[in-house]
Amino acid sequence: MTRTKGQIEAEIRNTIIKFEMDFMGRGPSDVRAFILKDMIVVRLRDVLTPAEHQLAKNAEGAAIVKRMRENLMDQAREILGRTVSTIAGTEVLRLFTDIDTTSGDRVLVFTLDVDLEAALNNSNRPGRSTLSAERRHPGK
């Protein structure tokens, strides 16, 4: 069965929410996921805990919160990459992330080995096939 762009975005969104709750200990107030060409962009709102918000009120504390969150994300980078690869049906090449300690918002950008948006658009046209199994899972 072929999944739509919206279905894949929703599955990524739900996975990121679960990850934040399980790995970071708190879920964001809102998550949006977008497939854009060969990228998946995820925006999370209000991911900081109340203690992190308090700590981030001055420059030194904000730097501590940012370093801690970067360290946690580095530990989870491989897991997130594999999970998003499985959902998207294509390889994640890189994961870039940043967090704003003032608003508590985080952005994740996954770069992919294919233009997933174009592949999904082509697969929804009559007579077109989805990403081949070989392209999604090389060597299998």
N, C-alpha and C positions, 0 to 999 in steps of 0.2 A: 504494500500500500504506500502510495506517495503522500508524504506530509507536506503541508503548505509552509510558506515562510512564517506566517503567524503562529502555526502550531509549534514550529521549532523555536521561535522566539519565546513563546510561553513556557515551553519545557526548560529552556535555559534560565528564564526568569525564576521559575519555581525551584530549580536546582541551586541557583545562587542564594535564594532566600533560605533554603534548608542548610546550605553550607554556612552562611553567616550565623544562623542560630546554633548549629552544631559546633562549628570550629571557633567562632568568635564569641559565642555566648549570648548574642543579642541579634535580633533581626532588624533590618532597616524598616523605615516607615513606608517606603515605596521603592520599587525596582522596575526599571524599564530595560528591555533588551531589543536591540535593533541589528538586523543583518544589513550591512552596507558594503556592497561589492565583495572584497576579500577580507572583510573584518566583521567582527561581532562586537558591538559597543554596548556596554551595560552601565547604566547609571543607577546608583543606590543613594537614597536620601536618608539622612540622619542615622548613620551607622555607629556613632560614638556613644559610649555609655555615659551616664551622668557624671561619673568620676573623671572620665576623659574630657568632657566638656569643661569641668571645673579646672582641671590641670592645664588645659589649652588656653586659659584666659591671659597668660603672659607668654612672651616669646620663647623662653626656656622650656616651659611646660608643653607648648605646642610642638616644639622640636622633639621632645621626648615621646609624645603621643605619635607623631609622624614616624619616628624611627621604630617604635614598638609595632605599629601597624604594618610598616614595610617588612619588618622581620617576620611577623606572622604570615604575611602574604607570600614571602619567599619560601616559607616552609610548606605552604599549600599550593604553590605554583604548579607543580607536576600533577597533583591530584585534579586541580581545576582544569588544566589543559587536557588531560585524558578524558575527563567527564564531558567537557564541551565538544571534544573531538567525536566522541561516541554519539552525542545528541545530534551534532551537525552532519555527521557522516563524512567528515573530511578532516585532515590533519591540522591541528593548531600548531603554528610555527613559533609564535611568541605571545607573551602576555605582558602588557604594559598596564600600570595602575598608578593612580595618584589619589590622595585624599585631601580635602580641604578641612583643616581643623577648626575653622570658624563656623562653617555651616554643618560640618559633620557628613558632607556628601563625598562619595567615592565614585570614581570612574574606572572601569576595566575595559581594556581594548585587547581583544584576541585577534591576531592576524592569522589568516588561513592560507593553505596551499592552493586554493582555487577561488575563483570569483563565485561564491556560493549564491549570491543574489541572482546572477545571470543563469547559473545552472538551474536554480529553482524556477525562474521565469521560463526557461526553455522546456523544462519538464512538464509545465502546466499547459503547453501548447499541444494541440492534437498532433499525433504522430511523432512526438518527441519522447525520449526515455529519460529517466532520472539519472543522477550520477551513477555510473557503472559501479558494480561491486568492487572491481579491480581498482578504480580511482579512489573509492572510499576507504578501502582496506588493502593497500598494496601488498603483494606477496602472498595473498590468501587465495 
